[in-house]
Amino acid sequence: MYNVTLDGHLIGTTKLEHGDPTMGAAHGTVILAGVISGYQFFRDYCVANKIHLYTNDAEDRLITTACIPNLKVHLPETVKFTDDACAYIEGMDSDAFYINIQGVININF
C-alpha cells in the first residue's frame, strides 16, 4: 500500500494496481482519508492553485485534473518515487477516484 500526499499531508492510500514500467506509468484507485467529497476537495485545490481542470462537471461531481505538482505517492517508510513524475486525479463522488502517474523514474512498484 502506498501513501498519497498533497502538500505533504496524507490524503489517502493506493495500491497502484496497474502500471507499465517500460513507459514509466502507474495508476490505481485512491482511498481518500478524511475527505467527504473528492470532487469538491480536488476542485477547490486546483482552483486555488491555478491547476487546469480537463473535466469539471459539478452536476455529476466528475473531475479530471492536469498534473498536480505537490501530489505524491510513496511507501510509508521510504522516499517518494513521484518527485520527478506527473500525477493527476480523475474520478467522481458516486464511483471512485484514480491517481495516474506519468514519468516514474524509480519503478519499484
LINWO-V162764 format. One record per pair of residues at least 24 apart in sequence whose C-alpha atoms are under 8 Angstrom apart, sorted by the first residue. I is the first residue (numbers start at 1). GAP is how many residues later the second one is. Records with the same first field share a line. If there is no record, write none. Layout:
I = GAP ; GAP
This chain:
1 = 74
2 = 71 ; 72 ; 73 ; 74
3 = 70 ; 71 ; 72 ; 73
4 = 26 ; 67 ; 68 ; 69 ; 70
5 = 65 ; 66 ; 67 ; 68
6 = 64 ; 65 ; 66
7 = 63 ; 64
8 = 62
11 = 24
16 = 93
21 = 86
23 = 79 ; 80
24 = 78 ; 79 ; 80 ; 81 ; 83
25 = 75 ; 76 ; 77 ; 78 ; 79
26 = 74 ; 75 ; 76 ; 78
27 = 71 ; 72 ; 73 ; 74
28 = 70 ; 71 ; 72
29 = 67 ; 68 ; 69 ; 70
30 = 66 ; 67 ; 68 ; 69
31 = 66
37 = 56
38 = 54 ; 55 ; 59
39 = 24 ; 52 ; 53 ; 54
60 = 32
61 = 31 ; 32 ; 33
62 = 28 ; 29 ; 30 ; 31
63 = 26 ; 27 ; 28 ; 29
64 = 24 ; 25 ; 26 ; 27
65 = 24 ; 25
81 = 24 ; 25 ; 26
